[in-house]
Amino acid sequence: MRLDDLVQEALRLNPESRARLAGRLLESLDELTAEQHEAVWAEEAARRDAEPASADRPAEQVFGELRKQLA
């Protein structure tokens, strides 16, 4: 399963289940060494930096997409 597919599936959970999942995922990061933790966040920062900035799109489009995800 691709990460994007997993994220989409997780977003379909109810808020309580998503919160429990988020907690478990955060707890799993405690098991990483400092070097691993830094590498994970560096990878996430690079991924976010590669994404187009939301300023490149009209606010109505961004908020519309968010509303669809939260519905």
Long-range contacts (C-beta under 8 A, 24 or more apart in sequence): 11-69
